[in-house]
Amino acid sequence: MRVTGQPRSAERTGYEHLTPLLAEFAGLPADDPRRRFLRDELVTGYLPVAQHIARRFARRGEPQEDLEQVATVGLIHAVDRFEPDRGVDFLSYAVPTVTGEVRRHFRDQAWSMRVPRRLKDLHVTLSVATTELSQRVGRAPTPTELAEHLGLGREDVLEALEAADAYRTSSLDALLVDEPESGTLGDMIGQADAELERAEYRQALQPLVHKLPERERTILMLRFFGNLTQSQIAQRVGISQMHVSRLLAKTLAHLRDNLATEG
Amino acid sequence: MTQIQKAVEAPLPGPVEVRVAASIAQIPPLRAVVGDLAARADFDIDAIADLRMAVDEAGATLVALAGVDARMCCFFELSPDEIVVTATVAVDPGTSVPTATFGWRVLSTLMDRVEVLGGPPNSPGELGIRMWRSRYGGFGG
């Protein structure tokens, strides 16, 4: 069995330690009890590959968990079907297999979504266009500006904006993120925090705010204690304006529910 | 080929008045109305989102104060550069709109100006909130 001298073996992929397991797995008869253990090890070991591929499809409006799950299924297929003695290394085989699985998922799922496909596409397009235009003109675009930029009718844009509000938080937004806070962002949050320290907020509001998830908290603080617009927050936090808008509305509703006893 | 219409030239919708039961469940339609009016008036999407949230907040504030079986009335007025929202609700005597709250801060940040409408002489059992938002406002006081 040939496990050395593979095309990419000279490169350090970080998965070298799995290569002997692949060979052993492929060599075992289908009913060997050890197969199950090896399969788990291999799938777990190569999981970052599947996750990486799932992330590449993240901007298309499917939940990230779903994509990762589908990519993992693709990875399992790849592990099961891989034949090490063909001289192709595993990654060269697995990447197209996993990618194919994710693509098939999109083809199959595209029609079962809650928001009509046309509006869904438009939602993603709008989200991207909003970011582009905001950067160009230094404020959030208007529906007319969006329509002109995209060569669409204004009614289409209005309809899509309406749909955007009904649309679940899309993976498009959820993924564009998690850059460590920049220095300036940290400063702004610091100032906002000082503002929150004020007596009238300390008792009821502050504990609730501190319990919010990090991103929700940051966005809330920047909007209501840092006086940034949603578009400015979107740029600083690295998510879309539409996502900021949804998170803010959700956070306010949550705070309202929990502040209900406040004088 | 495709002729992009200059929508700003479309006539502004006239004033819109909506009456609903003073209940949290009735706030989403009010929010949708203000969002739609602002979008048709071609406010930028920050302003549209701010107005929607403000209606949420003001509506929730008033619903909490409303008397039994009260109705909430929401009046939306559009001028080329400003939207004015007036929401009123019937309350029991002695009730007031709390303004030392986070909710009030939210409203003041989202809108350019917010005012409590204490029961006018001819309707003492009524409270309301009126708020103004200009096309390019919302940067907080």
Interface residues (C-beta under 8 A of the other chain):
Chain A: T130 R139 A140 P141 T142 P143 T144 E145 L146 A147 E148 G151 G153 R154 L158 L161 E162 D165 E200 Y201 A204 L205 R223 F224 N227 T229 Q230 S231 Q241 M242 S245 L248 A249 L252 A253 L255 R256 L259 A260 E262 G263
Chain B: T2 I4 Q5 K6 A7 V8 A32 G35 D36 A39 R40 D42 F43 D44 I45 D46 A47 I48 A49 D50 R52 M53 D56 E57 A60 A64 P98 A100 T101 F102 G103 R105 V106 T109 Y136 G138 F139 G140 G141
